[in-house]
């Protein structure tokens, strides 16, 4: 009987359609202190994911670079957006805001990296190999992070 109760909860929570009200994808940062703290946190998190992406290249699980690399890019772009007074809560809002700032190429790069990250959830990760992972890191992740750093410093 206990198993039946769990299944009923599963059906209610997972198999039935729901109407969902979503919170905003971005919120305005209210104070200069909050802005500075958010930028610092996002840059620190980006550095963490960037280092993680670099570290996994030399392991038996190089495909993790697509996940960590994307998050390094996203956190870095969100730091730039925070510098402009907004706290991003949803992936697509990062891309939209980068475009509105006039950085359409960066928005497209972020979108492409997210697509690659998602694609790696649906494939045999052992087939990805070090070459594709290293190329993603060297040609997409690192240049993106460096460009965002340049923009933040301006």
Secondary structure, DSSP 8 states (H G I E B T S, - for coil): -HHHHHHHHHIIIIIS--------SEEE--SHHHHHHHHHHHHHHHHHHHHHHHHHTTSS-TTHHHHHHHHHHHHHHHHHHHHTTEEE-SHHHHHHHHHHTT-HHHHHHHHHHHHHHHHGGGS-GGGTHHHHHHHHIIIIIHHHHHHHHHHHH-
